[in-house]
Amino acid sequence: MRVLLIEDHMPLADAVKDALQRAGFTIDHVGTAEDAREIARLADYALVLLDLGLPDDDGLRLLPDLRRDGRVPVIVLTARDQLTDRLAGLDGGADDYVVKPVEMPELVARCRAVLRRPGDRSDKLLRIGPLELDTAARSVTVNSTPLTLGRREVAVLEQLMRATGRVVARRVLEEAIYGFDDEVSPNALDAAVSRLRRGLEKAECTLPIVTVRGVGWMLPREATS
């Protein structure tokens, strides 16, 4: 899942990015409202973390733009701790309101909790045959046995499972699993797909990842256990 972090305090931004990446998320980071409005139009985000004290605008004025379609959940991450501030954030459309300083494990847990809430995207738990992916927890099981995968392999698997029976183009996968600041080598995606295949084979999952040469990859509609 791709997360947008809007935070102008770089030490905190780096800590949040590191914690969420270790939890399996792909992170894009900006430090101004102007950049946030621009980048939000360029990618499909599963979650937004929003600081209110931005250098060029109040985050509360940015919040309606981020929630324009009503689908993307937003967690406010701010030093404003007054009741009036919390009410303004929640009434303005935020799904959660977190006051700084915050422990990173708690922030990760809050992100997962918001992503588990029912909404327009009801497919939080993806299943194909023996394979199951919890998109909020970023966890994978095969026949109920946990399968350890890297965050990029989980991101590839999520895109393929969401498009079962259809080819997912290379460009779509790259946009889903790499942030704008990531340095991506020409064969990085191929390597991630190969690692995913090896992980599934090691777990004795017979679900094949089919290569459509020159286009992308796909999972079949049905799998054998």
N, C-alpha and C positions, 0 to 999 in steps of 0.2 A: 504494500500500500504506500502511496505517495503522500507525504505530509508537507504542508507549507508552514514554515516558521517565520513570523513577522516580529522581529526583535532587534532593537538597535544597540543593545548592550552586548558587545562581542564576547566577553567571558561567559556570560550566561548562555548566549546563543551557541557557543561551542560546546558547553556542557550538555545542553538539551539535544543538540545534533548527535553527540556521541552516545548519549543514553538511548535515544530512539533508534539510531542505527544498530546498536547492539541488540535492541529488542526486535529488529527485523524490518524496520521501516526505511523507506527511501525519503530523504529530506532535501527540500529546497529552502534556502534561507534568503530573506531580504531584510533591510533595515529601515525602510521608509514606506509610507503609505502609497506614494506614487509608484514605486517599484512593485508593491503588492498588487495594486490594481492592474498593472501591466502583466505581471507573471500569472495572475489568477486566470487571465484570458488565454494563456498559452498551454496550460496543462490541466488534466482532470485530477483533482485532489480528493482524497478520501477524508481528510481532516485538515483544519487550519488552527494553528496556535497563534494567538494575537495579543501583542503587547498594546496597552492603551496609550502609553506615553511616548509616541513616536515623534521624531524631530520636526516633521513637516505637517502633521495633522493629528487630531485626536482619534484614537482607535475606535471610539464609539461612532464616529462619523464614517469610518471605513466598514464597520460591521454590516450595515445593510447591503453594501455592494458585494460583500463576500457571501451573504446569504440570499442573494437576489433570487436564485432558483429554488431556495428552500431545502436543498438536498444536502449541501456540504455542512457537516457539523463544525462548530467553532468553539474552541476553549479559550477563554480570556486568561492571559497570564500577565499579572500586573502587580505593582506595589500599592495600588489604591485599595485600602482595606476598610473604608467607611461603608456603613450599611447602604447609604444612598448610592455609592458607586456600584456596589454589588447588585442592587436592584436595577440600576440603569443598564448594567451589562446584560443581566438576565432578561429584563424586559425588552432590551434591544435586539434579542435573538440569539444570545450566546447559549450554548448547551451546557457549559460548566464555567465556573469562575474560580480561578486559582490565584491566591495571594502569594507574592514573593516574600521571603525566600521559600522555595519548595524543594523537598527532597526528590531526587530524580526517580527513585523507584515509585514514589507516590504519583508523580506526573505520568510515568509510563502506565501505571495502573488506571489512572483517570482517562487516559487516551483509549485504552482498551475498553473501559466501561462505556464510554460514549459511543465507540464504534459497535458495541454489542446491542445498543438500543435499537428497537424496531424503528423502521423508517421506510423511505422509498426503496432503499436497497435492502430487500429482505433476505438476500442470499449471503448471510454472514457465514454459514456453514456449507461448504461445498463438498459433494460426495459423487464419486464415480466408482462403481464396483467396490473394491476393498479400500480405496483411497479416500481419505477425508482431510479437508483443510479448514481449520478455524481461522478465518481471515482477520479477526480481531486479535486473537492471541498469537497469530503467526505460527501456529503449530500444525504439524502434519502427522497423521497416523496411517498405517497400513494394517488392515485387519485388527484395528484397535491397539496396535503396538506403535509407540512413538517412533517417528523417523526424524533424525537430526539432519537438517539441511541448512546451508548458508542463506542469508537473507535474500540474496539475489536469485538463488535457486527457488526459494519459496515464492518470490515475486513472479518468476517465469511460470511456475506451476499454477499460480492463481489465474494468470491471464489465459493460460491454456484451458484450465478447467471452466472458466467462465464462458469460453467459446467452444465448448465440446462439439466436435463434429465439423468445426469450421477452421480454416487455416488462419493463423494469427501471423500477420506480416512482421518481418524483422523490425521495421520502423516502429510499429506499435509496441513491441516488446521492449525495445530500447528506451522509448519514452516512458514506459511504465516502471522500469527498474533502475534507471540512471537519473540522478539529479543533474541540473544544468551545470553544476560546478565539477562534476565527476570527470576525471580523465579516463576516456574509454578507448582501448586499443581496438584495431579493426576486427580481431577475432575474440573479443571479450565475451560477446553474447554466445557465440558458438561454444566457448569453453564453459559458460554457465549451463547451457543446455546439456552438454556432455556430463558435467558433474551431477546434474539432476537425473539423467538417465542412469548413471552408476549408482546413485543413492536408491532409486527405485528398484533396480536389479538386485542390489544388496539386500533390500527388504523383501525380496521375492514377490514384488508386485509385477504382474505380467502386463500391465497397462503400457502400451507402446507409445513413445513420442515419435510421430511420423514426420520425417523431413520432406517438405515440398521444395525441391531444389530451386533456388533462385527467388523464392517467395517467402517462406517461413516454416512454421511448424504447427502441428495439430495433435489433439488427442481424439481417439475414436469415441463414438457415443456410448459404447458398451465395453466393459472389461471383463476378463475372466479372473477368478481368484486363484 
